[in-house]
């Protein structure tokens, strides 16, 4: 057996042994339903910082992100700012949800929304969003892990076998130990994810010949000059309307085409980048992250996770190391055009163009890992575990939390209000099994649609924003408004994705009309209809009930009086950052630091678009610091939270206590 395969199994076995041991430990500590579903509200600071980061950035970050950078270049690299926009959702909502969860004993977001809006319909919709998020998202991770095993074992282990192996291990530790086991495993997964991306980035950079060779290679890849070796053709035929290579330029602010994926010069227009950021913000607005917020003793870990671990740490890793992996692949043998033109060295030895292989751009990371197969086979095993950990990190958390919502919001609320802690834990484990089995069925039978389903998941998660805005900030939004808005938002997301148009036979528009992501279309219909319906469904009694939540939040989570003057500045900084770092203003980055077609004019020796992204990453970290720390949006409340309901999840009692005069 090949040495690299032996090392792969050794590291995987050690890693899985750790996972299962954490599951056993978590099972022993889970004495109550609260212990099992939200770790007894006692996750340590350092555990949450690492675990929430791992949950936010999945195997897609490790495997898919470099692949799309390879295919689409730096216009797609603006997606790297999801290291900031994902925790931005946390800055907006986590602290306030924690306060409500602590005061009223909420364990699931369904309990919180049902109590606030006096509505079981919203409770059910929240569970629906959790399920349509968790099942396809987990299916994508499982399928990707099976694919990775298949590639790295040289076909010894087929895709389905690897997928089932992973699912069994994940099920064992998640079902046994609950969210506490997930959190402690995620701490290791976070370190493996970040360390693996950095290591593979250095492998790619070394193979490309170093920093200067990398930028010289990018200049050759994107030059508008015809190449004799290719019969007078330019290297990159897919150029923007301004004549710039799609690898180093955004193709405009918006394009009026029926299908965003066929926009001239690439799909990543300014408005597409912004609306795609909305989709990824759905990761921390999805119901699972509400339960993550409830699982903390206090909000102390929120700010360091949002600012330093995610925005600064993961953000820097994505801006530099995934870019090096993606663009570097063109210079080391993945791109046969570059080889034919004499601008690349066949280090990878693939024998064909990367995009002609079964996994297409998704093969770039496994190919880079395999470079060490001869010189350091142990490193192949270690980096494979890093990739495996990245894929497992998000799926495990969503399995655990979705199982909790099925138990508390469906079984306990509708069928057995007096369910014991033991019965709730049992039903929770059954719920995890249902979710894993459903994800495996989807991953096995819907392989062609799996990526599309995964794309739907995060866009669905973003449709929770209006409900979160209502409960955390704006009592104007009513039960009917939120219910209608959420339903229309989910429908709009479905109908503006390829899978939705295929299901319903819609030919009037394609995927992402006007180069606006489905999450953008969803929130337009969702928030718009929520506001409109709320305007016609105001009720004094219901408004007074909602206002009591907001009065309490204002007392414990409001901006301190001495900082209220900074609110307009904070709003302006946030809006400007989104417009220019991830929105229409991103087109300025194409040329502000040099002509994309002339590398001699590149101010910093790198493409202007890359320099623009680095600058706005730094400014984004500053924005997050201001919001989380300076504006107190993620810090510990100055006044103690008085607990009204002690982890019973009985919303009728919570409502009764709240409404006492």
C-alpha positions in Angstrom: 0.0 0.0 0.0 1.2 3.5 -0.9 2.9 5.3 2.1 0.6 8.3 1.8 -2.5 6.1 2.1 -1.1 4.5 5.2 -0.5 7.9 6.8 -3.9 9.0 5.7 -5.6 6.2 7.5 -3.4 6.7 10.6 -4.2 10.4 10.9 -7.9 9.9 10.1 -8.1 7.1 12.7 -6.5 9.3 15.4 -8.8 12.3 14.5 -11.9 10.2 14.6 -10.9 8.6 17.9 -10.7 12.1 19.4 -14.2 13.0 18.0 -15.8 9.9 19.5 -14.1 10.4 22.8 -15.6 13.9 23.0 -19.0 12.4 22.2 -18.6 10.0 25.1 -17.5 12.8 27.4 -20.4 15.0 26.3 -22.9 12.2 26.9 -21.7 11.8 30.5 -22.1 15.5 31.2 -25.5 15.9 29.6 -27.8 15.5 32.6 -30.6 17.7 31.3 -32.1 18.8 28.0 -30.3 22.1 28.4 -27.0 20.3 28.9 -27.5 18.3 25.8 -29.0 20.9 23.4 -27.0 24.0 24.4 -24.2 22.7 26.6 -25.9 23.9 29.8 -25.2 27.6 28.7 -21.6 27.1 29.8 -19.4 26.9 26.8 -16.0 28.4 27.7 -14.8 31.6 26.0 -11.9 30.0 24.1 -14.1 27.1 23.0 -16.8 29.3 21.5 -14.2 31.5 19.8 -12.7 28.5 17.9 -15.9 26.5 17.6 -18.1 29.3 16.2 -15.3 30.1 13.7 -15.1 26.5 12.6 -18.9 26.4 12.2 -18.9 29.5 10.1 -16.3 28.3 7.6 -16.9 24.8 6.3 -15.2 22.5 3.8 -16.4 24.9 1.1 -13.8 27.4 2.4 -11.1 24.7 2.3 -11.9 23.0 -1.0 -14.4 25.0 -3.0 -13.1 28.6 -2.4 -9.6 28.1 -4.0 -11.3 26.2 -6.9 -13.5 29.1 -7.8 -10.6 31.5 -7.4 -8.8 29.3 -10.0 -11.8 29.4 -12.3 -13.0 33.0 -11.9 -10.0 34.8 -10.5 -10.0 37.9 -8.3 -13.5 39.0 -9.2 -14.7 36.0 -7.2 -12.1 36.7 -4.5 -14.4 39.4 -3.1 -16.2 36.5 -1.6 -13.3 36.2 0.8 -14.9 39.0 2.7 -17.4 36.6 4.0 -14.8 36.3 6.8 -16.2 39.7 7.8 -19.8 39.6 6.6 -20.6 36.3 8.2 -19.7 37.5 11.7 -21.3 40.9 10.9 -24.6 39.0 11.3 -23.3 37.9 14.7 -22.5 41.5 15.7 -26.0 42.5 14.8 -27.9 39.7 16.6 -26.0 37.3 18.8 -25.7 39.5 22.0 -29.4 40.4 21.9 -30.5 36.9 21.4 -28.3 35.8 24.2 -30.0 38.3 26.5 -33.4 37.1 25.6 -32.4 33.4 25.9 -30.8 34.0 29.3 -33.8 35.9 30.6 -36.6 33.6 29.4 -34.8 30.2 29.3 -35.1 29.7 25.5 -33.3 26.7 24.2 -34.3 27.0 20.5 -35.0 30.1 18.3 -38.4 28.6 17.6 -39.3 29.1 21.3 -38.0 32.7 21.2 -39.9 33.7 18.0 -43.1 31.9 19.0 -43.0 33.7 22.4 -42.2 37.1 20.9 -44.7 37.0 18.1 -47.4 34.8 19.9 -47.3 32.5 16.9 -46.7 28.8 16.4 -46.6 29.4 12.6 -43.3 31.2 13.0 -42.1 28.4 15.2 -42.8 25.9 12.5 -41.3 28.1 9.8 -38.1 28.4 11.8 -37.9 24.6 12.0 -38.5 24.4 8.3 -35.7 26.9 7.6 -33.4 24.9 9.9 -34.2 21.7 8.0 -33.9 23.0 4.5 -30.6 24.6 5.5 -29.2 21.6 7.4 -30.0 18.7 5.1 -28.6 19.9 1.8 -25.7 21.8 3.4 -24.7 18.6 5.3 -25.2 16.6 2.1 -22.7 18.8 0.3 -20.1 18.3 3.0 -20.6 14.6 3.1 -20.3 14.2 -0.6 -17.2 16.4 -0.7 -15.6 14.3 2.0 -16.3 11.1 0.0 -14.8 12.8 -3.1 -11.7 13.8 -1.2 -11.2 10.2 0.2 -11.6 8.9 -3.3 -9.0 11.2 -4.8 -6.4 10.8 -2.0 -6.7 7.0 -1.8 -6.2 6.8 -5.6 -9.7 5.3 -6.0 -9.2 2.6 -3.3 -12.2 4.1 -1.4 -15.1 5.2 -3.6 -17.0 8.4 -3.0 -20.1 6.7 -1.4 -17.9 4.6 1.0 -16.0 7.6 2.2 -19.2 9.6 2.6 -20.9 6.9 4.7 -17.8 6.4 6.9 -17.7 10.1 7.7 -21.5 10.2 8.4 -21.3 7.3 10.9 -18.5 8.9 12.9 -20.2 12.3 12.9 -23.5 10.8 13.9 -21.9 8.9 16.8 -20.3 11.8 18.5 -23.0 14.4 17.7 -25.9 12.2 18.8 -24.1 11.0 21.9 -22.6 14.2 23.2 -24.9 17.0 21.8 -23.7 20.5 21.4 -20.9 20.3 24.0 -19.2 17.5 22.0 -19.7 19.5 18.8 -18.1 22.5 20.4 -15.0 20.8 21.7 -14.4 18.9 18.5 -14.9 22.2 16.6 -12.0 23.8 18.5 -9.6 21.3 16.9 -11.3 21.5 13.6 -10.8 25.3 13.5 -7.1 25.0 14.0 -6.8 22.2 11.4 -8.9 24.3 8.9 -6.8 27.4 9.3 -3.5 25.7 9.5 -4.3 23.5 6.5 -5.2 26.5 4.2 -2.0 28.3 5.2 0.2 25.2 4.6 -1.4 24.4 1.2 -0.9 28.1 0.3 2.8 27.9 1.0 3.0 24.6 -1.0 1.4 26.4 -4.0 3.6 29.5 -3.6 6.8 27.3 -3.5 5.7 25.3 -6.5 5.0 28.5 -8.4 8.6 29.8 -7.7 7.9 32.4 -5.0 6.1 35.7 -4.7 7.6 37.5 -7.7 7.2 34.5 -10.0 3.5 34.3 -8.9 2.8 37.9 -9.9 4.8 37.5 -13.1 2.7 34.4 -13.9 -0.6 36.3 -13.2 0.6 39.1 -15.6 1.2 36.5 -18.3 -2.2 34.8 -17.6 -4.1 38.1 -17.9 -2.1 39.9 -20.6 -4.1 41.1 -23.7 -1.2 40.4 -26.0 -1.8 37.5 -28.5 0.5 34.5 -27.8 2.3 32.8 -30.8 2.3 29.5 -29.0 -1.5 29.5 -29.0 -1.9 30.5 -32.6 -2.1 34.2 -31.9 -4.8 33.8 -29.3 -4.9 35.8 -26.0 -4.5 33.7 -22.9 -7.9 34.7 -21.4 -10.6 35.0 -24.0 -13.2 35.7 -21.3 -12.7 39.5 -21.0 -14.9 42.2 -19.5 -16.6 44.9 -21.5 -13.6 47.2 -20.7 -11.2 44.6 -22.3 -9.7 43.4 -19.0 -9.1 39.8 -18.1 -11.8 38.3 -16.0 -9.2 37.0 -13.6 -8.3 40.5 -12.4 -11.3 42.7 -13.0 -15.0 42.9 -12.0 -17.2 42.9 -15.1 -19.2 46.0 -14.1 -21.8 47.1 -11.5 -24.7 45.1 -12.9 -25.6 43.4 -16.2 -29.0 43.1 -17.7 -28.9 39.5 -19.0 -31.4 36.8 -18.5 -29.0 34.5 -16.8 -26.3 35.9 -14.4 -23.9 33.1 -15.0 -23.6 34.2 -18.7 -22.7 37.8 -18.0 -20.0 39.2 -20.2 -16.6 38.9 -18.5 -17.9 36.7 -15.6 -20.9 36.6 -13.3 -19.3 38.5 -10.4 -20.6 42.0 -11.0 -20.6 44.5 -8.1 -24.3 43.8 -7.3 -23.7 40.1 -7.6 -20.8 40.3 -5.1 -23.0 42.2 -2.7 -26.0 39.9 -2.9 -23.8 36.8 -2.7 -22.4 38.3 0.6 -26.1 38.4 1.8 -26.4 34.7 1.1 -23.3 33.9 3.1 -24.6 36.1 5.9 -27.3 33.5 6.2 -24.8 31.2 7.9 -25.0 33.1 11.2 -28.6 34.2 10.8 -29.7 30.6 10.4 -31.5 29.1 13.4 -28.5 27.1 14.4 -26.5 30.1 15.4 -29.3 31.3 17.7 -28.7 28.1 19.7 -24.9 28.8 19.7 -25.7 32.2 21.3 -27.9 30.6 23.9 -25.1 28.1 24.8 -22.8 30.8 26.3 -22.5 31.8 29.9 -22.2 35.4 28.8 -21.4 37.4 25.6 -17.7 37.7 26.4 -16.5 35.4 23.5 -18.6 37.1 20.8 -16.4 40.1 20.1 -13.0 38.2 19.9 -14.6 35.6 17.7 -16.2 38.2 15.3 -13.2 40.6 15.1 -10.0 38.7 15.7 -10.7 35.0 15.0 -12.9 35.5 11.9 -12.5 38.9 10.4 -8.7 39.3 11.0 -7.6 35.7 11.2 -9.6 33.8 8.6 -10.0 37.0 6.6 -6.2 37.4 6.2 -5.9 33.7 5.4 -8.5 33.9 2.6 -7.2 37.2 1.1 -3.7 35.8 0.8 -3.4 32.0 0.9 -6.6 30.9 -1.0 -5.7 33.5 -3.6 -2.2 32.0 -3.9 -3.7 28.5 -4.2 -6.2 29.4 -6.8 -4.2 31.7 -9.1 -1.0 29.7 -8.4 -2.6 26.6 -9.9 -2.4 28.2 -13.4 1.4 28.3 -13.1 2.2 24.8 -12.0 0.4 22.6 -14.6 -3.3 22.8 -13.9 -3.8 25.1 -17.0 -2.6 23.4 -20.2 -2.8 26.8 -22.1 -0.2 28.2 -19.8 2.0 25.1 -20.3 1.6 25.4 -24.1 2.6 29.0 -24.0 5.7 28.2 -21.9 4.5 30.3 -18.9 4.0 27.4 -16.5 5.9 24.4 -15.2 4.2 21.0 -15.0 4.7 20.4 -11.3 1.2 18.9 -10.7 1.6 16.2 -13.5 -2.1 15.9 -14.0 -1.8 14.8 -17.7 -4.7 17.0 -18.7 -6.3 20.4 -18.1 -7.8 20.7 -14.6 -11.2 21.8 -15.9 -11.4 18.6 -18.0 -11.1 16.4 -14.9 -14.3 15.0 -13.2 -14.0 17.4 -10.2 -13.0 20.4 -12.4 -11.9 23.3 -10.3 -12.6 21.3 -7.1 -9.5 19.2 -7.9 -7.0 22.0 -7.3 -6.7 21.5 -3.5 -6.4 17.6 -3.7 -3.8 18.1 -6.4 -1.8 20.4 -4.3 -2.0 18.1 -1.3 -0.8 15.2 -3.5 2.4 17.1 -4.4 3.8 15.9 -1.1 2.9 12.2 -1.8 6.5 11.3 -2.5 8.6 13.7 -0.4 6.4 13.8 2.7 3.6 11.2 2.6 2.8 11.9 6.3 2.0 15.5 5.3 -0.6 14.2 2.8 -2.3 12.4 5.7 -2.2 15.4 8.0 -3.5 17.8 5.3 -6.2 15.4 4.4 -7.4 15.4 8.0 -7.4 19.2 7.8 -9.7 19.1 4.8 -11.9 16.4 6.5 -12.1 18.6 9.7 -13.2 21.6 7.6 -16.0 19.6 5.9 -17.2 18.2 9.2 -17.1 21.4 11.3 -20.3 23.0 10.0 -22.3 19.9 9.4 -21.9 18.6 12.9 -23.2 21.9 14.4 -26.3 21.9 12.2 -27.0 18.3 12.9 -27.0 19.0 16.6 -29.1 22.2 16.6 -31.6 20.9 14.0 -32.1 17.8 16.1 -32.8 20.1 19.1 -35.4 22.1 17.2 -37.2 19.0 16.1 -37.3 17.9 19.7 -38.3 21.1 21.4 -40.4 22.9 18.8 -42.2 19.9 17.3 -42.2 16.9 19.6 -42.3 18.6 23.0 -44.4 21.6 22.0 -47.1 19.8 20.0 -47.0 16.2 21.2 -45.6 15.9 24.7 -45.3 19.1 26.7 -44.3 17.2 29.8 -41.5 15.3 28.2 -38.7 14.4 30.6 -35.1 15.4 30.1 -34.3 11.8 29.3 -37.1 11.6 26.7 -36.0 14.9 25.1 -32.4 13.7 24.7 -33.6 10.4 23.1 -35.8 12.3 20.7 -32.9 14.7 20.0 -30.7 11.7 19.0 -33.4 10.3 16.8 -33.7 13.8 15.2 -29.9 13.8 14.5 -30.3 10.3 12.9 -33.2 11.6 10.7 -31.1 14.6 9.5 -28.0 12.5 8.8 -30.0 9.9 6.9 -31.8 12.5 4.9 -28.5 14.2 4.0 -27.1 10.9 2.9 -30.1 10.2 0.7 -29.8 13.7 -0.9 -26.0 13.3 -1.4 -26.4 9.8 -2.9 -29.5 10.3 -5.2 -29.3 14.0 -6.1 -25.6 14.3 -7.1 -26.3 16.6 -10.1 -28.4 19.0 -8.0 -26.3 18.8 -4.8 -24.3 22.0 -5.3 -27.5 23.8 -6.3 -29.2 22.6 -3.1 -26.2 23.7 -1.1 -26.4 27.1 -2.6 -30.1 27.3 -1.7 -29.3 26.5 1.9 -27.4 29.7 2.8 -29.9 31.8 0.9 -32.7 30.3 2.9 -30.8 31.0 6.1 -30.5 34.7 5.2 -34.3 34.9 5.1 -34.3 34.8 8.9 -32.9 38.4 8.9 -36.3 40.2 9.0 -37.5 38.1 12.0 -34.2 38.8 13.8 -34.5 42.5 13.0 -38.0 42.4 14.4 -37.1 40.7 17.7 -33.8 42.5 18.2 -34.5 46.0 17.0 -37.9 46.9 15.4 -41.2 46.2 17.2 -43.1 47.5 14.2 -42.8 44.2 12.4 -45.9 42.0 13.2 -46.5 38.3 13.3 -48.4 38.4 10.0 -45.8 40.5 8.4 -42.9 38.3 9.3 -44.9 35.1 8.4 -45.9 36.4 4.9 -42.4 37.8 4.4 -40.6 34.7 5.3 -42.8 32.5 3.0 -42.4 34.9 0.0 -38.7 35.2 0.7 -38.3 31.4 0.6 -40.3 31.2 -2.6 -38.3 34.0 -4.3 -35.0 32.3 -3.4 -36.3 29.0 -4.9 -37.5 30.7 -8.1 -34.3 32.5 -8.8 -32.0 29.5 -8.4 -31.5 27.0 -11.3 -33.1 24.2 -9.4 -36.2 26.2 -8.8 -36.6 27.3 -12.5 -36.1 23.6 -13.5 -38.7 22.3 -11.1 -41.3 24.8 -12.1 -40.4 25.0 -15.8 -39.8 28.8 -15.7 -38.1 30.2 -18.7 -38.7 33.9 -18.3 -35.5 34.3 -16.3 -32.5 32.2 -15.5 -30.4 31.7 -12.3 -29.7 35.0 -10.5 -31.6 37.5 -12.8 -29.8 40.8 -13.4 -26.7 39.3 -11.7 -28.5 39.5 -8.3 -28.0 36.4 -6.2 -31.2 34.5 -5.1 -30.5 35.7 -1.5 -30.9 39.2 -2.7 -34.2 38.5 -4.5 -35.4 36.7 -1.4 -34.7 39.5 1.0 -36.3 42.1 -1.4 -39.6 40.2 -1.3 -39.2 39.1 2.3 -38.4 42.4 4.0 -40.6 44.4 1.6 -43.7 42.3 2.2 -43.0 42.1 5.9 -43.0 45.9 6.2 -46.1 46.3 3.9 -48.1 43.7 5.7 -47.0 44.9 9.1 -48.2 48.4 8.3 -51.8 47.0 7.9 -51.8 44.5 10.8 -50.8 46.7 13.8 -52.5 45.7 17.0 -52.1 47.7 20.3 -52.1 44.6 22.5 -49.6 42.7 20.4 -47.4 45.8 20.0 -47.4 46.4 23.8 -46.3 42.7 24.2 -43.4 43.1 21.8 -42.4 46.4 23.2 -41.7 44.9 26.6 -39.0 42.7 25.0 -37.5 45.8 23.4 -37.7 47.9 26.6 -35.6 45.2 28.3 -33.1 45.0 25.4 -32.8 48.8 25.4 -31.9 48.6 29.1 -29.4 45.9 28.8 -28.1 46.0 25.2 -28.6 49.6 24.1 -25.7 51.9 23.1 -24.4 53.7 26.2 -25.5 57.4 26.4 -21.9 58.6 26.0 -21.6 56.8 22.7 -24.9 57.6 21.1 -23.2 60.4 19.1 -21.1 57.8 17.3 -24.2 56.0 15.9 -24.4 58.0 12.7 -20.6 57.5 12.1 -20.9 53.8 12.7 -23.8 53.5 10.2 -21.9 55.5 7.6 -18.8 53.4 8.0 -20.8 50.2 7.7 -22.7 51.3 4.6 -19.5 52.6 2.9 -17.7 49.4 3.6 -20.4 47.2 2.1 -20.7 49.5 -1.0 -17.0 49.6 -1.8 -15.6 46.4 -0.4 -18.5 44.1 -1.5 -20.8 46.2 -3.7 -21.0 48.4 -6.8 -18.0 50.4 -5.7 -15.7 47.4 -6.0 -15.4 48.2 -9.7 -13.0 51.1 -8.7 -10.6 48.4 -7.6 -10.1 47.2 -11.1 -7.9 50.2 -12.1 -7.2 52.4 -9.1 -3.7 50.9 -8.5 -2.7 50.3 -12.1 -3.9 49.2 -15.5 -4.9 45.5 -15.4 -3.5 45.1 -18.9 0.0 46.5 -18.0 1.7 44.9 -15.1 4.4 47.6 -15.2 1.8 50.0 -13.8 0.8 47.9 -10.9 1.5 50.2 -7.9 2.3 47.4 -5.4 3.6 44.9 -7.9 0.3 43.0 -7.7 -3.0 43.5 -9.7 -4.9 46.5 -8.6 -8.0 44.4 -7.7 -5.9 42.4 -5.2 -4.4 45.5 -3.6 -8.0 46.9 -3.3 -9.1 43.8 -1.5 -6.3 43.8 0.9 -7.0 47.4 1.9 -10.7 46.9 2.4 -10.0 43.7 4.4 -8.0 45.9 6.8 -10.7 48.5 6.9 -13.3 45.8 7.4 -11.5 44.5 10.5 -11.5 48.1 11.8 -15.3 48.4 11.1 -15.9 45.2 13.0 -13.8 46.4 15.9 -15.8 49.6 16.1 -19.1 47.8 16.0 -18.3 45.0 18.4 -16.2 46.8 21.0 -16.6 50.5 20.6 -20.3 50.5 20.1 -20.7 47.7 22.7 -22.7 45.5 20.3 -20.9 42.3 21.3 -19.7 43.1 24.8 -20.9 42.0 28.2 -24.0 44.0 29.4 -23.3 46.5 32.1 -26.3 45.3 34.2 -27.0 41.7 35.2 -29.6 39.7 33.4 -32.4 38.6 35.7 -33.6 35.1 34.8 -37.4 34.8 34.7 -37.6 31.2 33.3 -35.1 28.6 34.1 -34.5 26.5 30.9 -38.0 25.1 30.6 -38.8 26.3 27.1 -42.4 26.8 28.2 -43.3 29.9 26.2 -46.7 30.3 27.8 -45.1 30.7 31.2 -42.4 33.0 29.9 -45.1 35.2 28.3 -47.1 35.2 31.5 -44.2 36.3 33.6 -43.3 39.0 31.1 -46.8 40.5 31.0 -47.1 40.9 34.7 -47.7 44.5 35.7 
